[in-house]
Structures are given as structure tokens and as C-alpha cells.
């Protein structure tokens, strides 16, 4: 069995993967995760939105660079990148919200974490 990580992640080229999937798709996903957190929605709402965004990223691969439109494998790769970026955007925003709005109760414990203040 011959397994190659680059062939597993992208079909066109590394530059196209970085541009379309990571930069455009991941950036949009991080902003969407941030918007979901700012409206105090639960984290699991990200999953549905990112599955739709993964389909849009797959369409960009198809329309702009001649990639395969109906590829379940690459759809899952694009969606996984979007879900990861969306969750990172959500968590960073939620940590900032908890520190800002509940500063009397919580303190920062890292870039994406908070903890209760000790008396």
C-alpha cells in the first residue's frame, strides 16, 4: 500500500491547497466561528455551517482550478480544515468574552482559556 500525505490532502498543488482551503476557507471559517461566539450560540452550531462552507471551498477548487467537484474524500478534507478553523475562532472569541464580560469572576489562563479567579 502506497500512502502519500500530499495526495491525501490535496489534488491540484500545495499552493492551491494553501490559498483556497487554508487561506480562503480557513479564514472564512474562523470569522464564522467568531460570529457564532459573539451571538452566544453553542459551539456545535459550527459543525453545520462548516459542512456548508466545505462544499463552497470544494466548488472553488472546481471552478477556479479544475479540481474534482464531487469528491467525498476532498470534501471531508476541506470540511475538516473549516471545522478546525471555525472552532479556533469560536474558542478565542469565547475566551475573550468570558474575560471581558465576567472579569470579576474569571481571569485569563492562556490565549484560548479562562479560569475562575481565586479569592
Biopython code that builds the backbone (N, CA, C, O; Angstrom):
import numpy as np
from Bio.PDB.StructureBuilder import StructureBuilder

atoms = [
    (1, "UNK", "N", (0.852, -1.178, 0.000)),
    (1, "UNK", "CA", (0.000, 0.000, 0.000)),
    (1, "UNK", "C", (0.898, 1.241, 0.000)),
    (1, "UNK", "O", (1.792, 1.377, 0.835)),
    (2, "UNK", "N", (0.649, 2.117, -0.925)),
    (2, "UNK", "CA", (1.437, 3.332, -1.068)),
    (2, "UNK", "C", (0.603, 4.518, -0.580)),
    (2, "UNK", "O", (-0.379, 4.892, -1.221)),
    (3, "UNK", "N", (0.989, 5.108, 0.548)),
    (3, "UNK", "CA", (0.234, 6.216, 1.137)),
    (3, "UNK", "C", (1.089, 7.473, 1.094)),
    (3, "UNK", "O", (2.248, 7.470, 1.511)),
    (4, "UNK", "N", (0.503, 8.540, 0.586)),
    (4, "UNK", "CA", (1.217, 9.808, 0.474)),
    (4, "UNK", "C", (0.384, 10.907, 1.114)),
    (4, "UNK", "O", (-0.773, 11.110, 0.744)),
    (5, "UNK", "N", (0.964, 11.611, 2.064)),
    (5, "UNK", "CA", (0.248, 12.693, 2.751)),
    (5, "UNK", "C", (-0.155, 13.803, 1.781)),
    (5, "UNK", "O", (-1.299, 14.255, 1.840)),
    (6, "UNK", "N", (0.731, 14.267, 0.888)),
    (6, "UNK", "CA", (0.302, 15.309, -0.038)),
    (6, "UNK", "C", (-0.883, 14.888, -0.909)),
    (6, "UNK", "O", (-1.789, 15.691, -1.136)),
    (7, "UNK", "N", (-0.895, 13.659, -1.395)),
    (7, "UNK", "CA", (-2.029, 13.199, -2.199)),
    (7, "UNK", "C", (-3.288, 13.049, -1.351)),
    (7, "UNK", "O", (-4.401, 13.165, -1.865)),
    (8, "UNK", "N", (-3.120, 12.793, -0.063)),
    (8, "UNK", "CA", (-4.269, 12.681, 0.829)),
    (8, "UNK", "C", (-4.920, 14.041, 1.064)),
    (8, "UNK", "O", (-6.142, 14.129, 1.177)),
    (9, "UNK", "N", (-4.112, 15.107, 1.140)),
    (9, "UNK", "CA", (-4.639, 16.429, 1.469)),
    (9, "UNK", "C", (-5.134, 17.210, 0.271)),
    (9, "UNK", "O", (-6.154, 17.892, 0.371)),
    (10, "UNK", "N", (-4.452, 17.134, -0.854)),
    (10, "UNK", "CA", (-4.852, 17.986, -1.974)),
    (10, "UNK", "C", (-4.623, 17.263, -3.291)),
    (10, "UNK", "O", (-3.788, 16.365, -3.403)),
    (11, "UNK", "N", (-5.405, 17.695, -4.293)),
    (11, "UNK", "CA", (-5.292, 17.065, -5.596)),
    (11, "UNK", "C", (-4.588, 17.940, -6.618)),
    (11, "UNK", "O", (-3.962, 17.406, -7.533)),
    (12, "UNK", "N", (-4.662, 19.276, -6.503)),
    (12, "UNK", "CA", (-4.042, 20.146, -7.505)),
    (12, "UNK", "C", (-2.567, 20.383, -7.188)),
    (12, "UNK", "O", (-1.695, 19.747, -7.778)),
    (13, "UNK", "N", (-2.293, 21.277, -6.278)),
    (13, "UNK", "CA", (-0.922, 21.565, -5.857)),
    (13, "UNK", "C", (-0.965, 22.111, -4.439)),
    (13, "UNK", "O", (-2.026, 22.458, -3.921)),
    (14, "UNK", "N", (0.198, 22.179, -3.827)),
    (14, "UNK", "CA", (0.274, 22.694, -2.460)),
    (14, "UNK", "C", (-0.154, 24.159, -2.410)),
    (14, "UNK", "O", (-0.841, 24.567, -1.473)),
    (15, "UNK", "N", (0.238, 24.949, -3.397)),
    (15, "UNK", "CA", (-0.131, 26.364, -3.425)),
    (15, "UNK", "C", (-1.632, 26.573, -3.507)),
    (15, "UNK", "O", (-2.175, 27.454, -2.840)),
    (16, "UNK", "N", (-2.304, 25.772, -4.319)),
    (16, "UNK", "CA", (-3.764, 25.881, -4.439)),
    (16, "UNK", "C", (-4.423, 25.471, -3.128)),
    (16, "UNK", "O", (-5.379, 26.109, -2.685)),
    (17, "UNK", "N", (-3.917, 24.409, -2.508)),
    (17, "UNK", "CA", (-4.462, 23.981, -1.218)),
    (17, "UNK", "C", (-4.299, 25.075, -0.167)),
    (17, "UNK", "O", (-5.230, 25.375, 0.580)),
    (18, "UNK", "N", (-3.109, 25.666, -0.119)),
    (18, "UNK", "CA", (-2.860, 26.719, 0.867)),
    (18, "UNK", "C", (-3.733, 27.937, 0.603)),
    (18, "UNK", "O", (-4.277, 28.524, 1.538)),
    (19, "UNK", "N", (-3.870, 28.319, -0.653)),
    (19, "UNK", "CA", (-4.661, 29.506, -0.988)),
    (19, "UNK", "C", (-6.145, 29.297, -0.757)),
    (19, "UNK", "O", (-6.777, 30.064, -0.030)),
    (20, "UNK", "N", (-6.703, 28.268, -1.369)),
    (20, "UNK", "CA", (-8.153, 28.093, -1.346)),
    (20, "UNK", "C", (-8.628, 27.496, -0.028)),
    (20, "UNK", "O", (-9.528, 28.042, 0.610)),
    (21, "UNK", "N", (-8.036, 26.387, 0.383)),
    (21, "UNK", "CA", (-8.544, 25.694, 1.572)),
    (21, "UNK", "C", (-8.129, 26.389, 2.860)),
    (21, "UNK", "O", (-8.971, 26.682, 3.709)),
    (22, "UNK", "N", (-6.844, 26.651, 3.007)),
    (22, "UNK", "CA", (-6.387, 27.225, 4.276)),
    (22, "UNK", "C", (-6.669, 28.717, 4.386)),
    (22, "UNK", "O", (-7.219, 29.170, 5.390)),
    (23, "UNK", "N", (-6.298, 29.483, 3.367)),
    (23, "UNK", "CA", (-6.435, 30.932, 3.472)),
    (23, "UNK", "C", (-7.890, 31.382, 3.316)),
    (23, "UNK", "O", (-8.429, 32.058, 4.192)),
    (24, "UNK", "N", (-8.517, 31.010, 2.211)),
    (24, "UNK", "CA", (-9.897, 31.454, 1.990)),
    (24, "UNK", "C", (-10.898, 30.702, 2.865)),
    (24, "UNK", "O", (-11.689, 31.316, 3.580)),
    (25, "UNK", "N", (-10.859, 29.365, 2.806)),
    (25, "UNK", "CA", (-11.806, 28.573, 3.592)),
    (25, "UNK", "C", (-11.566, 28.684, 5.081)),
    (25, "UNK", "O", (-12.506, 28.860, 5.856)),
    (26, "UNK", "N", (-10.302, 28.581, 5.489)),
    (26, "UNK", "CA", (-9.988, 28.683, 6.915)),
    (26, "UNK", "C", (-10.257, 30.069, 7.473)),
    (26, "UNK", "O", (-10.724, 30.207, 8.604)),
    (27, "UNK", "N", (-9.965, 31.095, 6.688)),
    (27, "UNK", "CA", (-10.250, 32.464, 7.127)),
    (27, "UNK", "C", (-11.732, 32.717, 7.288)),
    (27, "UNK", "O", (-12.167, 33.311, 8.274)),
    (28, "UNK", "N", (-12.512, 32.261, 6.312)),
    (28, "UNK", "CA", (-13.971, 32.410, 6.407)),
    (28, "UNK", "C", (-14.515, 31.607, 7.582)),
    (28, "UNK", "O", (-15.427, 32.056, 8.276)),
    (29, "UNK", "N", (-13.962, 30.431, 7.803)),
    (29, "UNK", "CA", (-14.414, 29.597, 8.922)),
    (29, "UNK", "C", (-14.094, 30.237, 10.264)),
    (29, "UNK", "O", (-14.920, 30.204, 11.176)),
    (30, "UNK", "N", (-12.908, 30.820, 10.396)),
    (30, "UNK", "CA", (-12.547, 31.481, 11.654)),
    (30, "UNK", "C", (-13.462, 32.676, 11.918)),
    (30, "UNK", "O", (-13.870, 32.910, 13.056)),
    (31, "UNK", "N", (-13.778, 33.422, 10.875)),
    (31, "UNK", "CA", (-14.697, 34.551, 11.044)),
    (31, "UNK", "C", (-16.111, 34.085, 11.375)),
    (31, "UNK", "O", (-16.809, 34.723, 12.163)),
    (32, "UNK", "N", (-16.533, 32.972, 10.775)),
    (32, "UNK", "CA", (-17.857, 32.426, 11.091)),
    (32, "UNK", "C", (-17.903, 31.916, 12.533)),
    (32, "UNK", "O", (-18.896, 32.121, 13.232)),
    (33, "UNK", "N", (-16.838, 31.255, 12.977)),
    (33, "UNK", "CA", (-16.778, 30.800, 14.371)),
    (33, "UNK", "C", (-16.800, 31.965, 15.337)),
    (33, "UNK", "O", (-17.417, 31.894, 16.400)),
    (34, "UNK", "N", (-16.129, 33.028, 14.963)),
    (34, "UNK", "CA", (-16.142, 34.244, 15.780)),
    (34, "UNK", "C", (-17.546, 34.843, 15.860)),
    (34, "UNK", "O", (-17.982, 35.278, 16.926)),
    (35, "UNK", "N", (-18.249, 34.863, 14.727)),
    (35, "UNK", "CA", (-19.609, 35.402, 14.711)),
    (35, "UNK", "C", (-20.563, 34.542, 15.539)),
    (35, "UNK", "O", (-21.443, 35.071, 16.219)),
    (36, "UNK", "N", (-20.395, 33.245, 15.486)),
    (36, "UNK", "CA", (-21.239, 32.352, 16.279)),
    (36, "UNK", "C", (-20.988, 32.570, 17.763)),
    (36, "UNK", "O", (-21.931, 32.570, 18.555)),
    (37, "UNK", "N", (-19.747, 32.753, 18.146)),
    (37, "UNK", "CA", (-19.430, 33.001, 19.557)),
    (37, "UNK", "C", (-19.956, 34.358, 20.006)),
    (37, "UNK", "O", (-20.454, 34.487, 21.125)),
    (38, "UNK", "N", (-19.855, 35.364, 19.155)),
    (38, "UNK", "CA", (-20.305, 36.704, 19.550)),
    (38, "UNK", "C", (-21.810, 36.770, 19.785)),
    (38, "UNK", "O", (-22.279, 37.622, 20.538)),
    (39, "UNK", "N", (-22.569, 35.884, 19.151)),
    (39, "UNK", "CA", (-24.016, 35.860, 19.372)),
    (39, "UNK", "C", (-24.407, 34.846, 20.443)),
    (39, "UNK", "O", (-25.588, 34.536, 20.599)),
    (40, "UNK", "N", (-23.434, 34.332, 21.178)),
    (40, "UNK", "CA", (-23.612, 33.414, 22.302)),
    (40, "UNK", "C", (-24.339, 32.135, 21.908)),
    (40, "UNK", "O", (-25.089, 31.576, 22.709)),
    (41, "UNK", "N", (-24.124, 31.669, 20.687)),
    (41, "UNK", "CA", (-24.678, 30.389, 20.265)),
    (41, "UNK", "C", (-23.745, 29.277, 20.733)),
    (41, "UNK", "O", (-22.570, 29.533, 20.994)),
    (42, "UNK", "N", (-24.244, 28.051, 20.843)),
    (42, "UNK", "CA", (-23.376, 26.938, 21.292)),
    (42, "UNK", "C", (-22.369, 26.543, 20.210)),
    (42, "UNK", "O", (-22.576, 26.821, 19.029)),
    (43, "UNK", "N", (-21.285, 25.897, 20.622)),
    (43, "UNK", "CA", (-20.193, 25.545, 19.717)),
    (43, "UNK", "C", (-20.620, 24.570, 18.640)),
    (43, "UNK", "O", (-20.079, 24.621, 17.535)),
    (44, "UNK", "N", (-21.572, 23.680, 18.911)),
    (44, "UNK", "CA", (-21.937, 22.662, 17.938)),
    (44, "UNK", "C", (-22.637, 23.235, 16.717)),
    (44, "UNK", "O", (-22.780, 22.533, 15.716)),
    (45, "UNK", "N", (-23.074, 24.477, 16.766)),
    (45, "UNK", "CA", (-23.654, 25.118, 15.586)),
    (45, "UNK", "C", (-22.617, 25.278, 14.478)),
    (45, "UNK", "O", (-22.968, 25.368, 13.301)),
    (46, "UNK", "N", (-21.355, 25.313, 14.854)),
    (46, "UNK", "CA", (-20.270, 25.469, 13.884)),
    (46, "UNK", "C", (-20.254, 24.303, 12.903)),
    (46, "UNK", "O", (-19.958, 24.496, 11.724)),
    (47, "UNK", "N", (-20.561, 23.114, 13.363)),
    (47, "UNK", "CA", (-20.451, 21.926, 12.519)),
    (47, "UNK", "C", (-21.305, 22.021, 11.256)),
    (47, "UNK", "O", (-20.811, 21.755, 10.160)),
    (48, "UNK", "N", (-22.549, 22.388, 11.390)),
    (48, "UNK", "CA", (-23.423, 22.507, 10.224)),
    (48, "UNK", "C", (-22.975, 23.580, 9.254)),
    (48, "UNK", "O", (-22.976, 23.376, 8.040)),
    (49, "UNK", "N", (-22.591, 24.726, 9.798)),
    (49, "UNK", "CA", (-22.143, 25.819, 8.941)),
    (49, "UNK", "C", (-20.841, 25.466, 8.215)),
    (49, "UNK", "O", (-20.656, 25.828, 7.053)),
    (50, "UNK", "N", (-19.958, 24.769, 8.893)),
    (50, "UNK", "CA", (-18.683, 24.442, 8.270)),
    (50, "UNK", "C", (-18.819, 23.338, 7.226)),
    (50, "UNK", "O", (-18.023, 23.280, 6.289)),
    (51, "UNK", "N", (-19.804, 22.468, 7.370)),
    (51, "UNK", "CA", (-20.056, 21.489, 6.317)),
    (51, "UNK", "C", (-20.533, 22.189, 5.047)),
    (51, "UNK", "O", (-20.163, 21.788, 3.944)),
    (52, "UNK", "N", (-21.348, 23.227, 5.195)),
    (52, "UNK", "CA", (-21.757, 24.014, 4.024)),
    (52, "UNK", "C", (-20.582, 24.783, 3.440)),
    (52, "UNK", "O", (-20.439, 24.872, 2.221)),
    (53, "UNK", "N", (-19.744, 25.338, 4.304)),
    (53, "UNK", "CA", (-18.571, 26.069, 3.823)),
    (53, "UNK", "C", (-17.583, 25.127, 3.138)),
    (53, "UNK", "O", (-16.916, 25.526, 2.183)),
    (54, "UNK", "N", (-17.481, 23.893, 3.608)),
    (54, "UNK", "CA", (-16.629, 22.905, 2.946)),
    (54, "UNK", "C", (-17.088, 22.638, 1.523)),
    (54, "UNK", "O", (-16.260, 22.442, 0.633)),
    (55, "UNK", "N", (-18.410, 22.627, 1.295)),
    (55, "UNK", "CA", (-18.930, 22.463, -0.068)),
    (55, "UNK", "C", (-18.579, 23.674, -0.930)),
    (55, "UNK", "O", (-18.274, 23.521, -2.113)),
    (56, "UNK", "N", (-18.617, 24.853, -0.360)),
    (56, "UNK", "CA", (-18.251, 26.054, -1.112)),
    (56, "UNK", "C", (-16.766, 26.047, -1.464)),
    (56, "UNK", "O", (-16.393, 26.431, -2.572)),
    (57, "UNK", "N", (-15.926, 25.621, -0.543)),
    (57, "UNK", "CA", (-14.491, 25.529, -0.817)),
    (57, "UNK", "C", (-14.239, 24.504, -1.913)),
    (57, "UNK", "O", (-13.411, 24.730, -2.796)),
    (58, "UNK", "N", (-14.950, 23.373, -1.864)),
    (58, "UNK", "CA", (-14.799, 22.358, -2.911)),
    (58, "UNK", "C", (-15.217, 22.934, -4.264)),
    (58, "UNK", "O", (-14.591, 22.633, -5.280)),
    (59, "UNK", "N", (-16.275, 23.765, -4.289)),
    (59, "UNK", "CA", (-16.699, 24.396, -5.539)),
    (59, "UNK", "C", (-15.625, 25.352, -6.054)),
    (59, "UNK", "O", (-15.387, 25.405, -7.261)),
    (60, "UNK", "N", (-14.977, 26.101, -5.178)),
    (60, "UNK", "CA", (-13.896, 26.992, -5.614)),
    (60, "UNK", "C", (-12.744, 26.203, -6.240)),
    (60, "UNK", "O", (-12.165, 26.631, -7.239)),
    (61, "UNK", "N", (-12.417, 25.059, -5.656)),
    (61, "UNK", "CA", (-11.386, 24.211, -6.254)),
    (61, "UNK", "C", (-11.798, 23.799, -7.667)),
    (61, "UNK", "O", (-10.981, 23.800, -8.588)),
    (62, "UNK", "N", (-13.062, 23.449, -7.825)),
    (62, "UNK", "CA", (-13.576, 23.012, -9.120)),
    (62, "UNK", "C", (-13.636, 24.159, -10.123)),
    (62, "UNK", "O", (-13.165, 24.023, -11.252)),
    (63, "UNK", "N", (-14.205, 25.272, -9.724)),
    (63, "UNK", "CA", (-14.450, 26.371, -10.653)),
    (63, "UNK", "C", (-13.176, 27.124, -11.029)),
    (63, "UNK", "O", (-13.033, 27.546, -12.177)),
    (64, "UNK", "N", (-12.261, 27.300, -10.102)),
    (64, "UNK", "CA", (-11.084, 28.107, -10.372)),
    (64, "UNK", "C", (-9.885, 27.301, -10.863)),
    (64, "UNK", "O", (-9.095, 27.797, -11.666)),
    (65, "UNK", "N", (-9.742, 26.061, -10.388)),
    (65, "UNK", "CA", (-8.522, 25.322, -10.679)),
    (65, "UNK", "C", (-8.763, 23.959, -11.309)),
    (65, "UNK", "O", (-7.821, 23.180, -11.457)),
    (66, "UNK", "N", (-9.997, 23.651, -11.685)),
    (66, "UNK", "CA", (-10.293, 22.397, -12.367)),
    (66, "UNK", "C", (-10.218, 21.170, -11.489)),
    (66, "UNK", "O", (-9.973, 20.071, -11.987)),
    (67, "UNK", "N", (-10.424, 21.330, -10.197)),
    (67, "UNK", "CA", (-10.426, 20.186, -9.289)),
    (67, "UNK", "C", (-11.703, 19.380, -9.434)),
    (67, "UNK", "O", (-12.608, 19.755, -10.179)),
    (68, "UNK", "N", (-11.765, 18.283, -8.723)),
    (68, "UNK", "CA", (-12.935, 17.419, -8.758)),
    (68, "UNK", "C", (-14.020, 18.009, -7.862)),
    (68, "UNK", "O", (-13.787, 18.279, -6.683)),
    (69, "UNK", "N", (-15.204, 18.204, -8.431)),
    (69, "UNK", "CA", (-16.290, 18.798, -7.646)),
    (69, "UNK", "C", (-16.891, 17.781, -6.678)),
    (69, "UNK", "O", (-17.022, 18.062, -5.487)),
    (70, "UNK", "N", (-17.251, 16.626, -7.172)),
    (70, "UNK", "CA", (-17.948, 15.637, -6.351)),
    (70, "UNK", "C", (-16.983, 14.574, -5.841)),
    (70, "UNK", "O", (-17.105, 13.396, -6.176)),
    (71, "UNK", "N", (-16.035, 15.001, -5.038)),
    (71, "UNK", "CA", (-15.078, 14.089, -4.417)),
    (71, "UNK", "C", (-15.349, 14.091, -2.911)),
    (71, "UNK", "O", (-15.083, 15.076, -2.221)),
    (72, "UNK", "N", (-15.877, 12.986, -2.421)),
    (72, "UNK", "CA", (-16.194, 12.893, -0.997)),
    (72, "UNK", "C", (-14.938, 13.010, -0.138)),
    (72, "UNK", "O", (-14.964, 13.625, 0.928)),
    (73, "UNK", "N", (-13.862, 12.431, -0.596)),
    (73, "UNK", "CA", (-12.594, 12.468, 0.145)),
    (73, "UNK", "C", (-12.112, 13.908, 0.342)),
    (73, "UNK", "O", (-11.838, 14.321, 1.469)),
    (74, "UNK", "N", (-12.009, 14.665, -0.743)),
    (74, "UNK", "CA", (-11.507, 16.035, -0.635)),
    (74, "UNK", "C", (-12.529, 16.968, 0.017)),
    (74, "UNK", "O", (-12.155, 17.978, 0.612)),
    (75, "UNK", "N", (-13.810, 16.634, -0.093)),
    (75, "UNK", "CA", (-14.821, 17.396, 0.639)),
    (75, "UNK", "C", (-14.598, 17.253, 2.145)),
    (75, "UNK", "O", (-14.693, 18.231, 2.887)),
    (76, "UNK", "N", (-14.303, 16.040, 2.588)),
    (76, "UNK", "CA", (-14.044, 15.831, 4.016)),
    (76, "UNK", "C", (-12.778, 16.550, 4.468)),
    (76, "UNK", "O", (-12.737, 17.080, 5.578)),
    (77, "UNK", "N", (-11.748, 16.578, 3.631)),
    (77, "UNK", "CA", (-10.521, 17.300, 3.976)),
    (77, "UNK", "C", (-10.823, 18.798, 4.099)),
    (77, "UNK", "O", (-10.436, 19.429, 5.083)),
    (78, "UNK", "N", (-11.512, 19.368, 3.103)),
    (78, "UNK", "CA", (-11.852, 20.789, 3.146)),
    (78, "UNK", "C", (-12.741, 21.110, 4.345)),
    (78, "UNK", "O", (-12.545, 22.122, 5.018)),
    (79, "UNK", "N", (-13.718, 20.245, 4.609)),
    (79, "UNK", "CA", (-14.615, 20.478, 5.745)),
    (79, "UNK", "C", (-13.889, 20.356, 7.075)),
    (79, "UNK", "O", (-14.186, 21.101, 8.008)),
    (80, "UNK", "N", (-12.943, 19.431, 7.178)),
    (80, "UNK", "CA", (-12.175, 19.278, 8.422)),
    (80, "UNK", "C", (-11.335, 20.514, 8.693)),
    (80, "UNK", "O", (-11.229, 20.953, 9.838)),
    (81, "UNK", "N", (-10.737, 21.078, 7.652)),
    (81, "UNK", "CA", (-9.966, 22.317, 7.825)),
    (81, "UNK", "C", (-10.895, 23.443, 8.267)),
    (81, "UNK", "O", (-10.546, 24.223, 9.153)),
    (82, "UNK", "N", (-12.070, 23.530, 7.660)),
    (82, "UNK", "CA", (-13.028, 24.579, 8.029)),
    (82, "UNK", "C", (-13.533, 24.398, 9.462)),
    (82, "UNK", "O", (-13.670, 25.373, 10.200)),
    (83, "UNK", "N", (-13.807, 23.170, 9.850)),
    (83, "UNK", "CA", (-14.273, 22.915, 11.220)),
    (83, "UNK", "C", (-13.188, 23.284, 12.224)),
    (83, "UNK", "O", (-13.477, 23.907, 13.245)),
    (84, "UNK", "N", (-11.961, 22.913, 11.949)),
    (84, "UNK", "CA", (-10.863, 23.254, 12.857)),
    (84, "UNK", "C", (-10.680, 24.755, 12.993)),
    (84, "UNK", "O", (-10.542, 25.264, 14.105)),
    (85, "UNK", "N", (-10.677, 25.465, 11.876)),
    (85, "UNK", "CA", (-10.516, 26.924, 11.931)),
    (85, "UNK", "C", (-11.722, 27.585, 12.591)),
    (85, "UNK", "O", (-11.566, 28.559, 13.328)),
    (86, "UNK", "N", (-12.915, 27.069, 12.335)),
    (86, "UNK", "CA", (-14.116, 27.622, 12.965)),
    (86, "UNK", "C", (-14.096, 27.443, 14.477)),
    (86, "UNK", "O", (-14.467, 28.351, 15.221)),
    (87, "UNK", "N", (-13.664, 26.276, 14.924)),
    (87, "UNK", "CA", (-13.582, 26.035, 16.366)),
    (87, "UNK", "C", (-12.513, 26.899, 17.027)),
    (87, "UNK", "O", (-12.697, 27.365, 18.151)),
    (88, "UNK", "N", (-11.401, 27.112, 16.333)),
    (88, "UNK", "CA", (-10.372, 28.004, 16.885)),
    (88, "UNK", "C", (-10.882, 29.436, 17.005)),
    (88, "UNK", "O", (-10.662, 30.089, 18.025)),
    (89, "UNK", "N", (-11.562, 29.926, 15.970)),
    (89, "UNK", "CA", (-12.132, 31.272, 16.031)),
    (89, "UNK", "C", (-13.171, 31.396, 17.124)),
    (89, "UNK", "O", (-13.232, 32.407, 17.823)),
    (90, "UNK", "N", (-13.992, 30.362, 17.271)),
    (90, "UNK", "CA", (-15.020, 30.351, 18.314)),
    (90, "UNK", "C", (-14.387, 30.393, 19.702)),
    (90, "UNK", "O", (-14.787, 31.186, 20.554)),
    (91, "UNK", "N", (-13.403, 29.537, 19.918)),
    (91, "UNK", "CA", (-12.803, 29.430, 21.253)),
    (91, "UNK", "C", (-12.057, 30.703, 21.655)),
    (91, "UNK", "O", (-12.126, 31.131, 22.807)),
    (92, "UNK", "N", (-11.348, 31.303, 20.702)),
    (92, "UNK", "CA", (-10.626, 32.534, 21.012)),
    (92, "UNK", "C", (-11.599, 33.657, 21.366)),
    (92, "UNK", "O", (-11.357, 34.425, 22.297)),
    (93, "UNK", "N", (-12.685, 33.747, 20.629)),
    (93, "UNK", "CA", (-13.680, 34.788, 20.904)),
    (93, "UNK", "C", (-14.405, 34.528, 22.212)),
    (93, "UNK", "O", (-14.651, 35.457, 22.981)),
    (94, "UNK", "N", (-14.750, 33.268, 22.473)),
    (94, "UNK", "CA", (-15.456, 32.950, 23.713)),
    (94, "UNK", "C", (-14.584, 33.226, 24.930)),
    (94, "UNK", "O", (-15.084, 33.705, 25.947)),
    (95, "UNK", "N", (-13.291, 32.933, 24.844)),
    (95, "UNK", "CA", (-12.384, 33.227, 25.959)),
    (95, "UNK", "C", (-12.321, 34.732, 26.201)),
    (95, "UNK", "O", (-12.341, 35.183, 27.346)),
    (96, "UNK", "N", (-12.244, 35.497, 25.135)),
    (96, "UNK", "CA", (-12.216, 36.954, 25.270)),
    (96, "UNK", "C", (-13.531, 37.471, 25.865)),
    (96, "UNK", "O", (-13.518, 38.393, 26.681)),
    (97, "UNK", "N", (-14.635, 36.899, 25.473)),
    (97, "UNK", "CA", (-15.930, 37.300, 26.036)),
    (97, "UNK", "C", (-16.002, 37.012, 27.536)),
    (97, "UNK", "O", (-16.463, 37.847, 28.314)),
    (98, "UNK", "N", (-15.552, 35.852, 27.924)),
    (98, "UNK", "CA", (-15.644, 35.481, 29.339)),
    (98, "UNK", "C", (-14.768, 36.380, 30.203)),
    (98, "UNK", "O", (-15.133, 36.694, 31.336)),
    (99, "UNK", "N", (-13.616, 36.797, 29.682)),
    (99, "UNK", "CA", (-12.732, 37.683, 30.436)),
    (99, "UNK", "C", (-13.302, 39.095, 30.468)),
    (99, "UNK", "O", (-13.260, 39.760, 31.503)),
    (100, "UNK", "N", (-13.830, 39.551, 29.349)),
    (100, "UNK", "CA", (-14.328, 40.920, 29.252)),
    (100, "UNK", "C", (-15.635, 41.106, 30.023)),
    (100, "UNK", "O", (-15.766, 42.048, 30.804)),
    (101, "UNK", "N", (-16.591, 40.218, 29.806)),
    (101, "UNK", "CA", (-17.909, 40.413, 30.394)),
    (101, "UNK", "C", (-18.015, 39.894, 31.818)),
    (101, "UNK", "O", (-18.839, 40.376, 32.596)),
    (102, "UNK", "N", (-17.201, 38.932, 32.159)),
    (102, "UNK", "CA", (-17.237, 38.376, 33.508)),
    (102, "UNK", "C", (-15.863, 38.493, 34.163)),
    (102, "UNK", "O", (-15.379, 37.545, 34.781)),
    (103, "UNK", "N", (-15.252, 39.644, 34.026)),
    (103, "UNK", "CA", (-13.915, 39.875, 34.565)),
    (103, "UNK", "C", (-13.848, 39.749, 36.076)),
    (103, "UNK", "O", (-12.792, 39.421, 36.618)),
    (104, "UNK", "N", (-14.936, 39.998, 36.757)),
    (104, "UNK", "CA", (-14.971, 39.876, 38.212)),
    (104, "UNK", "C", (-14.965, 38.417, 38.650)),
    (104, "UNK", "O", (-14.679, 38.121, 39.810)),
    (105, "UNK", "N", (-15.278, 37.498, 37.730)),
    (105, "UNK", "CA", (-15.382, 36.094, 38.061)),
    (105, "UNK", "C", (-14.269, 35.246, 37.447)),
    (105, "UNK", "O", (-13.854, 34.241, 38.026)),
    (106, "UNK", "N", (-13.782, 35.663, 36.253)),
    (106, "UNK", "CA", (-12.797, 34.857, 35.516)),
    (106, "UNK", "C", (-11.533, 35.657, 35.234)),
    (106, "UNK", "O", (-11.543, 36.887, 35.188)),
    (107, "UNK", "N", (-10.451, 34.918, 35.048)),
    (107, "UNK", "CA", (-9.194, 35.523, 34.622)),
    (107, "UNK", "C", (-8.624, 34.696, 33.466)),
    (107, "UNK", "O", (-8.953, 33.519, 33.312)),
    (108, "UNK", "N", (-7.775, 35.318, 32.664)),
    (108, "UNK", "CA", (-7.196, 34.645, 31.504)),
    (108, "UNK", "C", (-6.209, 33.574, 31.965)),
    (108, "UNK", "O", (-5.408, 33.785, 32.876)),
    (109, "UNK", "N", (-6.293, 32.411, 31.302)),
    (109, "UNK", "CA", (-5.386, 31.307, 31.628)),
    (109, "UNK", "C", (-4.657, 30.836, 30.370)),
    (109, "UNK", "O", (-4.177, 29.703, 30.321)),
    (110, "UNK", "N", (-4.572, 31.677, 29.379)),
    (110, "UNK", "CA", (-3.929, 31.337, 28.112)),
    (110, "UNK", "C", (-4.631, 32.075, 26.991)),
    (110, "UNK", "O", (-5.552, 32.857, 27.230)),
    (111, "UNK", "N", (-4.198, 31.829, 25.779)),
    (111, "UNK", "CA", (-4.779, 32.529, 24.634)),
    (111, "UNK", "C", (-6.235, 32.142, 24.405)),
    (111, "UNK", "O", (-7.036, 32.972, 23.973)),
    (112, "UNK", "N", (-6.582, 30.895, 24.689)),
    (112, "UNK", "CA", (-7.947, 30.432, 24.429)),
    (112, "UNK", "C", (-8.583, 29.782, 25.643)),
    (112, "UNK", "O", (-9.468, 28.937, 25.509)),
    (113, "UNK", "N", (-8.135, 30.172, 26.821)),
    (113, "UNK", "CA", (-8.690, 29.573, 28.038)),
    (113, "UNK", "C", (-8.951, 30.639, 29.085)),
    (113, "UNK", "O", (-8.391, 31.734, 29.033)),
    (114, "UNK", "N", (-9.798, 30.306, 30.024)),
    (114, "UNK", "CA", (-10.046, 31.147, 31.176)),
    (114, "UNK", "C", (-10.258, 30.241, 32.382)),
    (114, "UNK", "O", (-10.526, 29.048, 32.244)),
    (115, "UNK", "N", (-10.135, 30.826, 33.554)),
    (115, "UNK", "CA", (-10.376, 30.076, 34.793)),
    (115, "UNK", "C", (-10.987, 31.006, 35.808)),
    (115, "UNK", "O", (-10.915, 32.229, 35.686)),
    (116, "UNK", "N", (-11.584, 30.412, 36.803)),
    (116, "UNK", "CA", (-12.174, 31.208, 37.889)),
    (116, "UNK", "C", (-11.075, 31.889, 38.704)),
    (116, "UNK", "O", (-10.018, 31.308, 38.948)),
    (117, "UNK", "N", (-11.335, 33.105, 39.112)),
    (117, "UNK", "CA", (-10.380, 33.800, 39.966)),
    (117, "UNK", "C", (-10.375, 33.161, 41.336)),
    (117, "UNK", "O", (-11.420, 32.766, 41.855)),
    (118, "UNK", "N", (-9.208, 33.063, 41.911)),
    (118, "UNK", "CA", (-9.116, 32.537, 43.256)),
    (118, "UNK", "C", (-9.298, 33.698, 44.236)),
    (118, "UNK", "O", (-8.766, 34.789, 44.034)),
    (119, "UNK", "N", (-10.053, 33.440, 45.291)),
    (119, "UNK", "CA", (-10.305, 34.539, 46.241)),
    (119, "UNK", "C", (-9.083, 34.925, 47.048)),
    (119, "UNK", "O", (-9.153, 35.830, 47.880)),
]
sb = StructureBuilder()
sb.init_structure("model")
sb.init_model(0)
sb.init_chain("A")
sb.init_seg("    ")
for serial, (resi, resn, name, xyz) in enumerate(atoms, 1):
    if name == "N":
        sb.init_residue(resn, " ", resi, " ")
    sb.init_atom(name, np.array(xyz, "f"), 0.0, 1.0, " ", f" {name:<3s}", serial, name[0])
structure = sb.get_structure()
